[in-house]
């Protein structure tokens, strides 16, 4: 999930056009390193637990709403896609936090930390959407 988000954030931070897209592009570009850090932390934890981190051929993309729009000025669609991706990540981290309770405290701690980051990203993009929709009227 985090690796797919990185790829989509990179694409959208480059592909968007227009004056109104600049702040969104900057925010997405900055979030790439945070999301990549999440992926690296999770990969390390998977390895510690004896799992194997898959390569690109073991990866199934599912973030349809975060795909770059064909209209490169459609900033609202990108913002909504980011919001959906962040909400999905929050849901997933909450699920892992519950599953690891009393069983795997390091994983739980990691997911609590990542949850906090995702909630911050969500709030930021909810604010962007609120402002964007207000000025689009």
VOVOGU-390712 format. One record per residue (C-alpha): residue number from 1; residue in three letters; chain; y, x, z. Coordinates in Angstrom, 3 decimals, decimal comma, always signed. Example, Ala and Ser with C-alpha at 12.3 -4.5 7.8 and 13.67 -1.06 7.14 Angstrom:
{1; "Ala"; "A"; {-4,500; +12,300; +7,800}};
{2; "Ser"; "A"; {-1,060; +13,670; +7,140}};
% end
This chain:
{1; "Unk"; "A"; {+0,000; +0,000; +0,000}};
{2; "Unk"; "A"; {+2,443; +2,758; +0,926}};
{3; "Unk"; "A"; {+1,668; +4,814; -2,189}};
{4; "Unk"; "A"; {+2,195; +1,791; -4,420}};
{5; "Unk"; "A"; {+5,501; +1,146; -2,684}};
{6; "Unk"; "A"; {+6,575; +4,742; -3,329}};
{7; "Unk"; "A"; {+5,825; +4,389; -7,030}};
{8; "Unk"; "A"; {+7,673; +1,078; -7,326}};
{9; "Unk"; "A"; {+10,662; +2,298; -5,308}};
{10; "Unk"; "A"; {+10,949; +5,358; -7,557}};
{11; "Unk"; "A"; {+10,796; +3,193; -10,686}};
{12; "Unk"; "A"; {+13,333; +0,667; -9,419}};
{13; "Unk"; "A"; {+15,689; +3,347; -8,050}};
{14; "Unk"; "A"; {+15,859; +4,832; -11,540}};
{15; "Unk"; "A"; {+15,570; +1,796; -13,822}};
{16; "Unk"; "A"; {+18,256; -0,478; -12,376}};
{17; "Unk"; "A"; {+21,585; -0,523; -14,234}};
{18; "Unk"; "A"; {+25,064; -1,694; -13,406}};
{19; "Unk"; "A"; {+27,742; -1,227; -10,803}};
{20; "Unk"; "A"; {+26,164; -3,760; -8,451}};
{21; "Unk"; "A"; {+22,860; -1,895; -8,586}};
{22; "Unk"; "A"; {+24,170; +1,417; -7,260}};
{23; "Unk"; "A"; {+23,799; +0,705; -3,526}};
{24; "Unk"; "A"; {+20,311; -0,708; -4,022}};
{25; "Unk"; "A"; {+19,293; +2,320; -6,105}};
{26; "Unk"; "A"; {+20,573; +4,699; -3,414}};
{27; "Unk"; "A"; {+18,761; +2,834; -0,659}};
{28; "Unk"; "A"; {+15,488; +2,727; -2,601}};
{29; "Unk"; "A"; {+15,733; +6,435; -3,411}};
{30; "Unk"; "A"; {+16,277; +7,221; +0,278}};
{31; "Unk"; "A"; {+13,371; +4,969; +1,298}};
{32; "Unk"; "A"; {+10,967; +6,813; -1,034}};
{33; "Unk"; "A"; {+10,709; +9,723; +1,402}};
{34; "Unk"; "A"; {+10,187; +7,368; +4,353}};
{35; "Unk"; "A"; {+7,425; +5,463; +2,576}};
{36; "Unk"; "A"; {+5,811; +8,703; +1,408}};
{37; "Unk"; "A"; {+5,895; +9,907; +5,011}};
{38; "Unk"; "A"; {+4,130; +6,702; +6,046}};
{39; "Unk"; "A"; {+1,435; +7,308; +3,431}};
{40; "Unk"; "A"; {+0,967; +10,907; +4,564}};
{41; "Unk"; "A"; {+0,707; +9,909; +8,236}};
{42; "Unk"; "A"; {-1,848; +7,223; +7,431}};
{43; "Unk"; "A"; {-3,830; +9,579; +5,202}};
{44; "Unk"; "A"; {-3,969; +12,175; +7,982}};
{45; "Unk"; "A"; {-5,160; +9,539; +10,451}};
{46; "Unk"; "A"; {-7,837; +8,297; +8,033}};
{47; "Unk"; "A"; {-9,059; +11,884; +7,644}};
{48; "Unk"; "A"; {-9,096; +12,464; +11,415}};
{49; "Unk"; "A"; {-11,216; +9,342; +11,812}};
{50; "Unk"; "A"; {-13,740; +10,685; +9,290}};
{51; "Unk"; "A"; {-12,623; +8,630; +6,344}};
{52; "Unk"; "A"; {-11,728; +9,830; +2,899}};
{53; "Unk"; "A"; {-8,364; +9,184; +1,309}};
{54; "Unk"; "A"; {-8,862; +7,825; -2,218}};
{55; "Unk"; "A"; {-7,329; +9,360; -5,320}};
{56; "Unk"; "A"; {-5,464; +7,415; -7,955}};
{57; "Unk"; "A"; {-8,641; +6,051; -9,578}};
{58; "Unk"; "A"; {-9,610; +4,465; -6,262}};
{59; "Unk"; "A"; {-6,307; +2,667; -6,101}};
{60; "Unk"; "A"; {-5,743; -0,984; -7,020}};
{61; "Unk"; "A"; {-2,131; -2,036; -7,542}};
{62; "Unk"; "A"; {-1,204; -5,452; -6,133}};
{63; "Unk"; "A"; {+2,596; -5,483; -5,724}};
{64; "Unk"; "A"; {+3,450; -7,804; -8,600}};
{65; "Unk"; "A"; {+6,824; -8,836; -7,181}};
{66; "Unk"; "A"; {+7,988; -5,209; -6,909}};
{67; "Unk"; "A"; {+7,358; -4,340; -10,557}};
{68; "Unk"; "A"; {+10,527; -3,209; -12,333}};
{69; "Unk"; "A"; {+12,064; -6,216; -14,111}};
{70; "Unk"; "A"; {+12,532; -6,110; -17,883}};
{71; "Unk"; "A"; {+16,224; -6,959; -17,296}};
{72; "Unk"; "A"; {+17,449; -3,744; -15,693}};
{73; "Unk"; "A"; {+20,474; -5,546; -14,239}};
{74; "Unk"; "A"; {+18,307; -8,071; -12,339}};
{75; "Unk"; "A"; {+19,037; -6,583; -8,935}};
{76; "Unk"; "A"; {+18,157; -9,759; -7,027}};
{77; "Unk"; "A"; {+14,571; -9,679; -8,298}};
{78; "Unk"; "A"; {+14,176; -6,089; -7,096}};
{79; "Unk"; "A"; {+15,645; -6,941; -3,692}};
{80; "Unk"; "A"; {+13,277; -9,893; -3,331}};
{81; "Unk"; "A"; {+10,362; -7,660; -4,342}};
{82; "Unk"; "A"; {+11,298; -5,119; -1,681}};
{83; "Unk"; "A"; {+11,520; -7,882; +0,918}};
{84; "Unk"; "A"; {+8,057; -9,153; -0,024}};
{85; "Unk"; "A"; {+6,585; -5,629; +0,081}};
{86; "Unk"; "A"; {+8,120; -4,951; +3,499}};
{87; "Unk"; "A"; {+6,857; -8,279; +4,831}};
{88; "Unk"; "A"; {+3,349; -7,446; +3,576}};
{89; "Unk"; "A"; {+3,482; -4,032; +5,258}};
{90; "Unk"; "A"; {+4,671; -5,629; +8,518}};
{91; "Unk"; "A"; {+1,805; -8,129; +8,396}};
{92; "Unk"; "A"; {-0,710; -5,337; +7,727}};
{93; "Unk"; "A"; {+0,587; -3,123; +10,546}};
{94; "Unk"; "A"; {+0,530; -6,007; +13,012}};
{95; "Unk"; "A"; {-3,077; -6,693; +12,028}};
{96; "Unk"; "A"; {-4,062; -3,041; +12,580}};
{97; "Unk"; "A"; {-2,202; -2,942; +15,904}};
{98; "Unk"; "A"; {-4,250; -5,909; +17,141}};
{99; "Unk"; "A"; {-7,533; -4,521; +15,789}};
{100; "Unk"; "A"; {-6,988; -1,121; +17,398}};
{101; "Unk"; "A"; {-6,016; -2,496; +20,832}};
{102; "Unk"; "A"; {-8,220; -0,889; +23,441}};
{103; "Unk"; "A"; {-10,211; +0,946; +20,757}};
{104; "Unk"; "A"; {-7,987; +3,473; +18,997}};
{105; "Unk"; "A"; {-4,673; +4,163; +20,707}};
{106; "Unk"; "A"; {-3,490; +6,916; +18,334}};
{107; "Unk"; "A"; {-3,875; +4,592; +15,333}};
{108; "Unk"; "A"; {-2,198; +1,813; +17,265}};
{109; "Unk"; "A"; {+0,718; +4,080; +18,214}};
{110; "Unk"; "A"; {+1,119; +5,220; +14,608}};
{111; "Unk"; "A"; {+1,139; +1,649; +13,339}};
{112; "Unk"; "A"; {+3,675; +0,595; +15,979}};
{113; "Unk"; "A"; {+5,962; +3,389; +14,789}};
{114; "Unk"; "A"; {+5,485; +2,462; +11,128}};
{115; "Unk"; "A"; {+6,008; -1,223; +11,929}};
{116; "Unk"; "A"; {+9,395; -0,385; +13,398}};
{117; "Unk"; "A"; {+10,406; +1,471; +10,222}};
{118; "Unk"; "A"; {+9,272; -1,398; +8,008}};
{119; "Unk"; "A"; {+11,178; -3,940; +10,106}};
{120; "Unk"; "A"; {+14,307; -1,818; +9,693}};
{121; "Unk"; "A"; {+13,825; -1,636; +5,907}};
{122; "Unk"; "A"; {+13,221; -5,393; +5,781}};
{123; "Unk"; "A"; {+16,414; -6,163; +7,677}};
{124; "Unk"; "A"; {+18,428; -3,853; +5,423}};
{125; "Unk"; "A"; {+17,225; -5,581; +2,255}};
{126; "Unk"; "A"; {+17,611; -9,056; +3,738}};
{127; "Unk"; "A"; {+21,246; -8,096; +4,286}};
{128; "Unk"; "A"; {+21,543; -6,885; +0,691}};
{129; "Unk"; "A"; {+20,112; -10,172; -0,582}};
{130; "Unk"; "A"; {+22,417; -12,221; +1,626}};
{131; "Unk"; "A"; {+25,465; -10,361; +0,326}};
{132; "Unk"; "A"; {+24,194; -10,318; -3,265}};
{133; "Unk"; "A"; {+23,565; -14,066; -3,332}};
{134; "Unk"; "A"; {+26,961; -14,741; -1,713}};
{135; "Unk"; "A"; {+28,822; -12,775; -4,406}};
{136; "Unk"; "A"; {+26,683; -14,257; -7,226}};
{137; "Unk"; "A"; {+27,893; -17,795; -6,594}};
% end
